[in-house]
Protein backbone atom coordinates (compact mmCIF):
# COMPACT_ATOMS: atom_id res chain seq x y z
CA UNK A 1 0.00 0.00 0.00
CA UNK A 2 1.62 3.27 -1.07
CA UNK A 3 2.18 6.04 1.44
CA UNK A 4 0.94 9.41 0.35
CA UNK A 5 1.40 12.72 2.10
CA UNK A 6 -0.57 15.89 2.08
CA UNK A 7 0.94 19.33 2.61
CA UNK A 8 0.05 19.27 6.32
CA UNK A 9 1.92 16.02 6.90
CA UNK A 10 4.95 17.24 5.00
CA UNK A 11 4.99 20.42 7.07
CA UNK A 12 4.72 18.35 10.26
CA UNK A 13 7.84 16.44 9.22
CA UNK A 14 9.58 19.79 8.64
CA UNK A 15 8.59 20.91 12.14
CA UNK A 16 10.02 17.70 13.62
CA UNK A 17 13.29 18.23 11.76
CA UNK A 18 13.55 21.71 13.29
CA UNK A 19 12.66 20.49 16.81
CA UNK A 20 15.34 17.79 16.52
CA UNK A 21 17.88 20.35 15.32
CA UNK A 22 17.09 22.81 18.12
CA UNK A 23 17.42 20.10 20.78
CA UNK A 24 20.70 18.93 19.27
CA UNK A 25 22.18 22.44 19.23
CA UNK A 26 21.04 23.17 22.80
CA UNK A 27 22.54 19.95 24.11
CA UNK A 28 25.75 20.49 22.15
CA UNK A 29 25.94 24.06 23.53
CA UNK A 30 25.49 22.79 27.07
CA UNK A 31 28.54 20.57 26.62
CA UNK A 32 30.72 23.09 24.81
CA UNK A 33 33.70 24.29 26.83
CA UNK A 34 34.47 27.38 24.74
CA UNK A 35 32.20 30.38 25.16
CA UNK A 36 32.07 31.36 21.48
CA UNK A 37 31.21 27.81 20.43
CA UNK A 38 28.48 27.68 23.08
CA UNK A 39 27.04 31.01 21.91
CA UNK A 40 27.10 29.98 18.25
CA UNK A 41 25.38 26.67 19.00
CA UNK A 42 22.73 28.42 21.10
CA UNK A 43 22.12 30.91 18.29
CA UNK A 44 21.63 28.00 15.87
CA UNK A 45 19.05 26.50 18.25
CA UNK A 46 17.10 29.77 18.29
CA UNK A 47 17.15 29.88 14.49
CA UNK A 48 15.78 26.33 14.36
CA UNK A 49 12.99 27.40 16.75
CA UNK A 50 12.08 30.18 14.30
CA UNK A 51 11.98 27.72 11.42
CA UNK A 52 9.67 25.42 13.36
CA UNK A 53 7.30 28.31 13.99
CA UNK A 54 7.35 29.30 10.31
CA UNK A 55 6.40 25.75 9.29
CA UNK A 56 3.68 25.66 11.97
CA UNK A 57 2.24 28.90 10.60
CA UNK A 58 2.26 27.46 7.07
CA UNK A 59 0.46 24.34 8.31
CA UNK A 60 -2.11 26.41 10.20
CA UNK A 61 -2.86 28.37 7.02
CA UNK A 62 -3.71 25.22 5.04
CA UNK A 63 -7.34 24.85 4.05
CA UNK A 64 -9.16 21.60 4.86
CA UNK A 65 -8.93 20.73 1.17
CA UNK A 66 -5.16 21.22 1.13
CA UNK A 67 -4.87 19.00 4.16
CA UNK A 68 -6.55 16.17 2.28
CA UNK A 69 -5.39 16.59 -1.28
CA UNK A 70 -2.63 14.29 -2.34
CA UNK A 71 0.33 15.79 -4.12
CA UNK A 72 0.03 15.45 -7.90
CA UNK A 73 3.10 13.52 -8.90
CA UNK A 74 2.62 11.57 -12.14
CA UNK A 75 5.93 9.71 -11.78
CA UNK A 76 5.60 9.18 -8.03
CA UNK A 77 9.04 10.77 -7.45
CA UNK A 78 8.04 13.09 -4.61
CA UNK A 79 6.11 10.36 -2.83
CA UNK A 80 9.07 7.97 -3.19
CA UNK A 81 11.36 10.63 -1.74
CA UNK A 82 9.04 11.35 1.18
CA UNK A 83 8.71 7.62 1.75
CA UNK A 84 12.51 7.40 1.97
CA UNK A 85 12.53 10.25 4.50
CA UNK A 86 9.79 8.68 6.58
CA UNK A 87 11.56 5.32 6.48
CA UNK A 88 14.78 6.81 7.81
CA UNK A 89 16.80 6.26 4.65
CA UNK A 90 17.47 9.99 4.18
CA UNK A 91 17.55 10.75 7.89
CA UNK A 92 15.79 9.14 10.80
CA UNK A 93 13.20 11.42 12.36
CA UNK A 94 12.49 8.81 15.01
CA UNK A 95 16.01 8.84 16.38
CA UNK A 96 16.96 11.44 18.93
CA UNK A 97 19.99 13.44 17.75
CA UNK A 98 20.71 14.35 21.36
CA UNK A 99 21.30 10.66 22.15
CA UNK A 100 24.19 10.74 19.66
CA UNK A 101 25.90 13.31 21.90
CA UNK A 102 25.93 10.96 24.89
CA UNK A 103 29.25 9.47 25.80
CA UNK A 104 31.16 12.60 24.95
CA UNK A 105 31.92 13.89 21.50
CA UNK A 106 34.62 16.23 20.35
CA UNK A 107 33.65 19.62 18.99
CA UNK A 108 34.88 18.47 15.59
CA UNK A 109 32.55 15.43 15.68
CA UNK A 110 29.64 17.63 16.79
CA UNK A 111 30.25 20.09 13.97
CA UNK A 112 30.53 17.33 11.37
CA UNK A 113 27.24 15.83 12.59
CA UNK A 114 25.56 19.25 12.60
CA UNK A 115 26.73 19.96 9.06
CA UNK A 116 25.29 16.66 7.88
CA UNK A 117 21.98 17.37 9.64
CA UNK A 118 21.78 20.80 8.01
CA UNK A 119 22.53 19.34 4.56
CA UNK A 120 19.87 16.67 5.07
CA UNK A 121 17.32 19.31 6.04
CA UNK A 122 18.17 21.39 2.96
CA UNK A 123 17.57 18.38 0.74
CA UNK A 124 14.22 17.75 2.44
CA UNK A 125 13.16 21.39 2.14
CA UNK A 126 14.00 21.40 -1.56
CA UNK A 127 11.51 18.55 -1.90
CA UNK A 128 9.05 20.32 0.38
CA UNK A 129 8.81 23.20 -2.06
CA UNK A 130 6.96 20.87 -4.45
CA UNK A 131 3.99 20.58 -2.08
CA UNK A 132 3.79 24.05 -0.53
CA UNK A 133 1.65 26.38 -2.64
CA UNK A 134 3.00 29.85 -3.39
CA UNK A 135 0.16 31.43 -1.43
CA UNK A 136 0.99 29.41 1.68
CA UNK A 137 4.63 30.24 1.97
CA UNK A 138 6.78 28.66 -0.71
CA UNK A 139 8.90 31.82 -0.44
CA UNK A 140 9.31 31.16 3.29
CA UNK A 141 10.63 27.71 2.47
CA UNK A 142 13.17 29.34 0.15
CA UNK A 143 14.16 31.70 2.97
CA UNK A 144 14.60 28.78 5.36
CA UNK A 145 16.72 26.92 2.80
CA UNK A 146 18.97 29.97 2.49
CA UNK A 147 19.26 30.22 6.26
CA UNK A 148 20.09 26.51 6.54
CA UNK A 149 22.80 27.10 3.93
CA UNK A 150 24.14 29.92 6.12
CA UNK A 151 24.13 27.46 9.04
CA UNK A 152 26.39 25.15 7.04
CA UNK A 153 28.72 28.09 6.37
CA UNK A 154 28.74 29.04 10.06
CA UNK A 155 29.42 25.46 11.10
CA UNK A 156 32.24 25.21 8.56
CA UNK A 157 33.70 28.42 10.01
CA UNK A 158 33.42 26.94 13.49
CA UNK A 159 35.50 23.99 12.27
CA UNK A 160 38.39 26.46 12.23
CA UNK A 161 37.94 27.36 15.93
CA UNK A 162 40.87 26.04 18.02
CA UNK A 163 38.44 24.11 20.24
CA UNK A 164 37.19 22.15 17.18
CA UNK A 165 40.64 20.71 16.58
CA UNK A 166 40.38 18.17 19.35
C-alpha positions as CSV (number, residue, x, y, z in Angstrom):
1,X,0.0,0.0,0.0
2,X,1.6,3.3,-1.1
3,X,2.2,6.0,1.4
4,X,0.9,9.4,0.3
5,X,1.4,12.7,2.1
6,X,-0.6,15.9,2.1
7,X,0.9,19.3,2.6
8,X,0.1,19.3,6.3
9,X,1.9,16.0,6.9
10,X,5.0,17.2,5.0
11,X,5.0,20.4,7.1
12,X,4.7,18.4,10.3
13,X,7.8,16.4,9.2
14,X,9.6,19.8,8.6
15,X,8.6,20.9,12.1
16,X,10.0,17.7,13.6
17,X,13.3,18.2,11.8
18,X,13.6,21.7,13.3
19,X,12.7,20.5,16.8
20,X,15.3,17.8,16.5
21,X,17.9,20.4,15.3
22,X,17.1,22.8,18.1
23,X,17.4,20.1,20.8
24,X,20.7,18.9,19.3
25,X,22.2,22.4,19.2
26,X,21.0,23.2,22.8
27,X,22.5,19.9,24.1
28,X,25.8,20.5,22.2
29,X,25.9,24.1,23.5
30,X,25.5,22.8,27.1
31,X,28.5,20.6,26.6
32,X,30.7,23.1,24.8
33,X,33.7,24.3,26.8
34,X,34.5,27.4,24.7
35,X,32.2,30.4,25.2
36,X,32.1,31.4,21.5
37,X,31.2,27.8,20.4
38,X,28.5,27.7,23.1
39,X,27.0,31.0,21.9
40,X,27.1,30.0,18.2
41,X,25.4,26.7,19.0
42,X,22.7,28.4,21.1
43,X,22.1,30.9,18.3
44,X,21.6,28.0,15.9
45,X,19.1,26.5,18.3
46,X,17.1,29.8,18.3
47,X,17.1,29.9,14.5
48,X,15.8,26.3,14.4
49,X,13.0,27.4,16.7
50,X,12.1,30.2,14.3
51,X,12.0,27.7,11.4
52,X,9.7,25.4,13.4
53,X,7.3,28.3,14.0
54,X,7.3,29.3,10.3
55,X,6.4,25.8,9.3
56,X,3.7,25.7,12.0
57,X,2.2,28.9,10.6
58,X,2.3,27.5,7.1
59,X,0.5,24.3,8.3
60,X,-2.1,26.4,10.2
61,X,-2.9,28.4,7.0
62,X,-3.7,25.2,5.0
63,X,-7.3,24.9,4.1
64,X,-9.2,21.6,4.9
65,X,-8.9,20.7,1.2
66,X,-5.2,21.2,1.1
67,X,-4.9,19.0,4.2
68,X,-6.6,16.2,2.3
69,X,-5.4,16.6,-1.3
70,X,-2.6,14.3,-2.3
71,X,0.3,15.8,-4.1
72,X,0.0,15.4,-7.9
73,X,3.1,13.5,-8.9
74,X,2.6,11.6,-12.1
75,X,5.9,9.7,-11.8
76,X,5.6,9.2,-8.0
77,X,9.0,10.8,-7.4
78,X,8.0,13.1,-4.6
79,X,6.1,10.4,-2.8
80,X,9.1,8.0,-3.2
81,X,11.4,10.6,-1.7
82,X,9.0,11.3,1.2
83,X,8.7,7.6,1.7
84,X,12.5,7.4,2.0
85,X,12.5,10.2,4.5
86,X,9.8,8.7,6.6
87,X,11.6,5.3,6.5
88,X,14.8,6.8,7.8
89,X,16.8,6.3,4.7
90,X,17.5,10.0,4.2
91,X,17.6,10.7,7.9
92,X,15.8,9.1,10.8
93,X,13.2,11.4,12.4
94,X,12.5,8.8,15.0
95,X,16.0,8.8,16.4
96,X,17.0,11.4,18.9
97,X,20.0,13.4,17.7
98,X,20.7,14.3,21.4
99,X,21.3,10.7,22.2
100,X,24.2,10.7,19.7
101,X,25.9,13.3,21.9
102,X,25.9,11.0,24.9
103,X,29.2,9.5,25.8
104,X,31.2,12.6,25.0
105,X,31.9,13.9,21.5
106,X,34.6,16.2,20.4
107,X,33.6,19.6,19.0
108,X,34.9,18.5,15.6
109,X,32.5,15.4,15.7
110,X,29.6,17.6,16.8
111,X,30.3,20.1,14.0
112,X,30.5,17.3,11.4
113,X,27.2,15.8,12.6
114,X,25.6,19.3,12.6
115,X,26.7,20.0,9.1
116,X,25.3,16.7,7.9
117,X,22.0,17.4,9.6
118,X,21.8,20.8,8.0
119,X,22.5,19.3,4.6
120,X,19.9,16.7,5.1
121,X,17.3,19.3,6.0
122,X,18.2,21.4,3.0
123,X,17.6,18.4,0.7
124,X,14.2,17.7,2.4
125,X,13.2,21.4,2.1
126,X,14.0,21.4,-1.6
127,X,11.5,18.5,-1.9
128,X,9.1,20.3,0.4
129,X,8.8,23.2,-2.1
130,X,7.0,20.9,-4.4
131,X,4.0,20.6,-2.1
132,X,3.8,24.0,-0.5
133,X,1.6,26.4,-2.6
134,X,3.0,29.8,-3.4
135,X,0.2,31.4,-1.4
136,X,1.0,29.4,1.7
137,X,4.6,30.2,2.0
138,X,6.8,28.7,-0.7
139,X,8.9,31.8,-0.4
140,X,9.3,31.2,3.3
141,X,10.6,27.7,2.5
142,X,13.2,29.3,0.1
143,X,14.2,31.7,3.0
144,X,14.6,28.8,5.4
145,X,16.7,26.9,2.8
146,X,19.0,30.0,2.5
147,X,19.3,30.2,6.3
148,X,20.1,26.5,6.5
149,X,22.8,27.1,3.9
150,X,24.1,29.9,6.1
151,X,24.1,27.5,9.0
152,X,26.4,25.2,7.0
153,X,28.7,28.1,6.4
154,X,28.7,29.0,10.1
155,X,29.4,25.5,11.1
156,X,32.2,25.2,8.6
157,X,33.7,28.4,10.0
158,X,33.4,26.9,13.5
159,X,35.5,24.0,12.3
160,X,38.4,26.5,12.2
161,X,37.9,27.4,15.9
162,X,40.9,26.0,18.0
163,X,38.4,24.1,20.2
164,X,37.2,22.2,17.2
165,X,40.6,20.7,16.6
166,X,40.4,18.2,19.3
